[in-house]
Amino acid sequence: MPQKFGMRVRTLREEQAITREDFCGDESELSVRQLARIESGKIIPGLEKVSYIANRLGMKIGELTDGESFAIPRRYKEIKYAILRKPL
């Protein structure tokens, strides 16, 4: 799935004739390197990055992902809840 998502992002970005540098702007939300890795399918972006990408492309997340869901790894959920339950 990462490669399919990445190829879709790249295709849509190129159809709008936006360079990676212009797409990422000041890189405060997404770096050019991260975008390149997403487009090549090397990494799966988190929800924040997917939201940013969808916004930059002028679409909703569901449109960008073709309705596919991004599964959160089980280990991530386990760690998150362990941290939330730990007293300060």
C-alpha positions as CSV (number, residue, x, y, z in Angstrom):
1,M,0.0,0.0,0.0
2,P,2.8,2.6,0.7
3,Q,3.9,2.4,-3.0
4,K,0.4,2.8,-4.3
5,F,-0.2,5.8,-2.1
6,G,3.1,7.3,-2.9
7,M,2.6,6.9,-6.6
8,R,-0.8,8.5,-6.3
9,V,0.7,11.5,-4.5
10,R,3.5,11.9,-7.0
11,T,1.1,11.6,-10.0
12,L,-1.4,14.2,-8.5
13,R,1.5,16.6,-7.6
14,E,3.0,16.3,-11.1
15,E,-0.4,16.8,-12.8
16,Q,-0.6,20.1,-10.9
17,A,2.9,20.9,-12.1
18,I,4.1,21.4,-8.5
19,T,7.8,20.7,-7.7
20,R,8.6,18.9,-4.5
21,E,10.3,22.1,-3.2
22,D,7.2,24.2,-3.9
23,F,4.9,21.5,-2.5
24,C,6.8,21.5,0.8
25,G,7.3,25.2,1.1
26,D,9.3,26.2,4.2
27,E,9.4,22.5,5.1
28,S,7.8,23.1,8.5
29,E,5.1,20.5,7.9
30,L,6.8,18.2,5.4
31,S,10.4,18.1,4.2
32,V,11.4,17.5,0.6
33,R,13.2,14.3,1.7
34,Q,10.1,13.0,3.5
35,L,8.0,13.7,0.4
36,A,10.5,11.9,-1.8
37,R,10.4,8.9,0.6
38,I,6.6,8.9,0.7
39,E,6.4,9.1,-3.1
40,S,8.8,6.2,-3.5
41,G,6.9,4.1,-1.1
42,K,9.7,3.8,1.4
43,I,7.7,5.2,4.3
44,I,4.0,5.4,5.3
45,P,3.1,8.9,6.4
46,G,1.2,9.6,9.6
47,L,-2.2,11.2,9.6
48,E,-0.8,14.7,10.0
49,K,1.4,14.3,6.9
50,V,-1.5,12.7,4.9
51,S,-3.8,15.6,5.9
52,Y,-1.1,18.1,4.9
53,I,-0.6,16.4,1.5
54,A,-4.3,16.2,0.8
55,N,-4.7,19.9,1.7
56,R,-1.8,20.9,-0.6
57,L,-3.4,18.9,-3.4
58,G,-6.8,20.5,-2.8
59,M,-8.6,17.3,-1.8
60,K,-10.0,15.4,1.1
61,I,-8.1,12.6,2.7
62,G,-10.6,10.0,1.5
63,E,-10.2,11.2,-2.1
64,L,-6.4,11.0,-1.8
65,T,-6.4,7.5,-0.4
66,D,-9.2,6.2,-2.6
67,G,-11.1,5.3,0.5
68,E,-8.4,3.0,1.8
69,S,-7.7,3.2,5.4
70,F,-4.4,3.6,7.0
71,A,-4.0,0.9,9.7
72,I,-2.2,2.0,12.9
73,P,0.2,-0.8,13.9
74,R,-0.8,-2.7,17.0
75,R,2.5,-2.0,18.7
76,Y,2.0,1.7,18.3
77,K,-1.4,1.5,20.1
78,E,0.2,-0.6,22.9
79,I,3.0,1.9,23.5
80,K,0.5,4.9,23.3
81,Y,-1.8,3.4,26.0
82,A,1.2,2.4,28.2
83,I,2.5,6.0,28.1
84,L,-1.0,7.4,28.8
85,R,-1.4,5.1,31.8
86,K,2.0,5.9,33.3
87,P,1.8,8.4,36.2
88,L,3.8,11.6,35.9
